[in-house]
Amino acid sequence: MKTQTIKPLDPQEAFSKVWKHFVVQKGEPSVHDGLCMYRYNYGSTSETRCAIGVLIPDDIYNKSWENGTIYSLVNDTQRWGDAMSVLLSKEKISFWSDLQWCHDMGSNARLRKDFTGRIKTKLISFAEKYDLEVPKL
């Protein structure tokens, strides 16, 4: 896909989409062998996504990105292409990293019983930090 057709994500819109996926729809964390994944298939009918994975359109997702950090996907266009650097602007890399952290810290295997509650709390703190509106339930 050509990157000129990819629009940079608006932070509020991105946050609202992640909130809906994890808090409203109660999406499961995306973890495989103890590692957080952008996307992971547990079979043909069950795909999970992390906070960043929720934001990646299907038509630009590349499975090889699972081996890259958010920093490398946005900054190393030689290796990964420039789709993610357009979608998640470099200027907001701390925002995207912190959003990903909400998922990664909430999906700790020892604490997965109440993932929805934990990620909700983390997302509320994230919204306060970045002056975002928390969607109403």
Secondary structure as the mmCIF struct_conf table of DSSP 4:
data_model
#
loop_
_struct_conf.conf_type_id
_struct_conf.id
_struct_conf.beg_label_comp_id
_struct_conf.beg_label_asym_id
_struct_conf.beg_label_seq_id
_struct_conf.end_label_comp_id
_struct_conf.end_label_asym_id
_struct_conf.end_label_seq_id
HELX_RH_3T_P HELX_RH_3T_P1 THR A 3 THR A 5
HELX_LH_PP_P HELX_LH_PP_P1 ILE A 6 ASP A 10
HELX_RH_AL_P HELX_RH_AL_P1 PRO A 11 TRP A 19
HELX_RH_PI_P HELX_RH_PI_P1 LYS A 20 VAL A 24
BEND BEND1 GLN A 25 GLN A 25
HELX_LH_PP_P HELX_LH_PP_P2 GLY A 27 PRO A 29
STRN STRN1 VAL A 31 HIS A 32
TURN_TY1_P TURN_TY1_P1 ASP A 33 GLY A 34
STRN STRN2 LEU A 35 CYS A 36
BEND BEND2 TYR A 38 TYR A 38
STRN STRN3 ARG A 39 ASN A 41
BEND BEND3 TYR A 42 GLY A 43
TURN_TY1_P TURN_TY1_P2 SER A 44 THR A 45
STRN STRN4 GLU A 47 ARG A 49
HELX_RH_AL_P HELX_RH_AL_P2 ALA A 51 LEU A 55
BEND BEND4 ILE A 56 ILE A 56
TURN_TY1_P TURN_TY1_P3 ASP A 58 ILE A 60
HELX_RH_3T_P HELX_RH_3T_P2 LYS A 63 ASN A 67
BEND BEND5 GLY A 68 GLY A 68
HELX_RH_AL_P HELX_RH_AL_P3 ILE A 70 ASN A 75
HELX_RH_AL_P HELX_RH_AL_P4 THR A 77 TRP A 80
BEND BEND6 ASP A 82 ASP A 82
HELX_RH_AL_P HELX_RH_AL_P5 ALA A 83 LEU A 87
BEND BEND7 LEU A 88 LEU A 88
HELX_RH_3T_P HELX_RH_3T_P3 LYS A 90 LYS A 92
HELX_RH_AL_P HELX_RH_AL_P6 ILE A 93 GLY A 106
TURN_TY1_P TURN_TY1_P4 SER A 107 SER A 107
HELX_RH_3T_P HELX_RH_3T_P4 ALA A 109 ASP A 114
HELX_RH_AL_P HELX_RH_AL_P7 PHE A 115 LYS A 129
TURN_TY1_P TURN_TY1_P5 TYR A 130 ASP A 131
HELX_LH_PP_P HELX_LH_PP_P3 GLU A 133 LYS A 136
#
